[in-house]
């Protein structure tokens, strides 16, 4: 058996990183939610927040951020909640972008049928 990266993690460090919080109940992020930086890091920011802003310069999923930071997903979500609250990042579920521009299946099929009839 191999040890995971978290086996050697100091619980005190995780407590400090999250400010003692154990969950981010007020936000709904799943593993594939895409995070995008909306601003540059500023002086005095927590190092993990800075790293998230750097990584998320291009859309990056929550699980990828967790991996890059070598932190549990639950801790990453707490850090993201901080950044979301201050508007430094935005979150978007990949399917929400597709759903916003898509018509219902029956409407789409009607449009296809009309198009075929016009041929």
C-alpha positions as CSV (number, residue, x, y, z in Angstrom):
1,X,0.0,0.0,0.0
2,X,1.1,3.5,-0.7
3,X,0.5,6.4,1.6
4,X,-1.6,9.2,0.2
5,X,-0.5,12.8,0.3
6,X,-3.0,13.5,3.0
7,X,-1.8,10.8,5.4
8,X,1.1,13.0,6.5
9,X,-1.0,16.2,6.5
10,X,-1.0,18.1,9.7
11,X,-4.6,18.6,10.9
12,X,-3.6,21.9,12.6
13,X,-2.5,23.3,9.2
14,X,-5.9,22.4,7.7
15,X,-7.6,24.1,10.6
16,X,-5.5,27.2,10.1
17,X,-6.0,27.3,6.3
18,X,-9.8,27.2,6.8
19,X,-9.9,29.5,9.7
20,X,-11.4,26.7,11.8
21,X,-14.4,26.2,9.5
22,X,-15.3,22.6,8.7
23,X,-17.6,23.2,5.7
24,X,-18.8,25.7,3.2
25,X,-22.6,25.2,3.6
26,X,-23.7,28.4,2.0
27,X,-22.4,27.5,-1.5
28,X,-23.2,24.6,-3.8
29,X,-20.1,23.5,-5.6
30,X,-19.7,20.0,-7.0
31,X,-16.5,18.4,-8.3
32,X,-16.9,19.5,-11.9
33,X,-17.9,23.1,-11.2
34,X,-15.6,25.4,-13.2
35,X,-13.9,28.2,-11.3
36,X,-12.5,31.3,-13.1
37,X,-10.4,34.1,-11.6
38,X,-12.1,37.5,-11.8
39,X,-9.2,39.5,-10.4
40,X,-5.5,39.3,-9.7
41,X,-4.1,38.4,-6.2
42,X,-3.7,41.3,-3.9
43,X,-1.1,42.0,-1.2
44,X,-1.8,40.2,2.1
45,X,-3.9,37.5,0.7
46,X,-3.7,34.0,2.1
47,X,-1.2,31.9,0.0
48,X,-3.8,29.3,-0.9
49,X,-6.1,32.0,-2.2
50,X,-3.3,33.4,-4.3
51,X,-2.6,30.0,-5.7
52,X,-6.3,29.4,-6.6
53,X,-6.4,32.8,-8.4
54,X,-3.3,31.9,-10.4
55,X,-4.5,28.4,-11.3
56,X,-8.0,29.6,-12.2
57,X,-6.8,32.1,-14.7
58,X,-8.4,29.7,-17.1
59,X,-11.5,27.7,-16.2
60,X,-10.5,24.9,-13.7
61,X,-12.7,22.4,-12.0
62,X,-13.0,22.2,-8.2
63,X,-11.4,18.7,-8.2
64,X,-8.5,19.9,-10.3
65,X,-7.9,22.8,-7.9
66,X,-8.0,20.5,-5.0
67,X,-5.4,18.3,-6.7
68,X,-3.1,21.2,-7.6
69,X,-3.3,22.5,-4.0
70,X,-2.8,19.0,-2.5
71,X,-5.7,19.8,-0.2
72,X,-8.9,17.8,0.5
73,X,-11.9,18.9,-1.7
74,X,-13.8,20.0,1.5
75,X,-11.0,22.4,2.4
76,X,-10.7,23.7,-1.2
77,X,-14.5,24.4,-1.2
78,X,-14.1,26.5,2.0
79,X,-11.3,28.5,0.3
80,X,-13.5,28.9,-2.8
81,X,-16.4,30.1,-0.7
82,X,-14.1,32.9,0.6
83,X,-13.2,34.0,-2.9
84,X,-16.7,33.7,-4.2
85,X,-18.0,35.9,-1.4
86,X,-15.5,38.7,-2.3
87,X,-16.1,38.3,-6.1
88,X,-12.5,37.3,-6.8
89,X,-13.7,34.1,-8.6
90,X,-16.8,33.0,-10.4
91,X,-18.3,29.5,-10.5
92,X,-20.1,27.8,-13.3
93,X,-21.3,24.3,-13.7
94,X,-20.4,23.1,-17.2
95,X,-24.0,21.9,-18.0
96,X,-25.5,25.4,-17.1
97,X,-23.8,27.0,-20.1
98,X,-25.1,24.4,-22.4
99,X,-28.6,24.5,-20.9
100,X,-28.8,28.3,-21.2
101,X,-28.4,28.2,-25.0
102,X,-30.3,25.1,-25.7
103,X,-34.0,24.8,-26.5
104,X,-36.0,21.8,-25.2
105,X,-35.6,18.6,-27.1
106,X,-39.1,18.7,-28.6
107,X,-38.6,22.3,-29.8
108,X,-35.3,21.3,-31.4
109,X,-36.9,18.3,-33.2
110,X,-39.7,20.6,-34.5
111,X,-37.0,22.9,-35.9
112,X,-35.2,20.0,-37.6
113,X,-38.5,18.8,-39.1
114,X,-39.3,22.2,-40.5
115,X,-35.8,22.5,-41.9
116,X,-36.2,19.1,-43.6
117,X,-39.5,20.0,-45.1
118,X,-38.0,23.2,-46.5
119,X,-35.4,21.1,-48.4
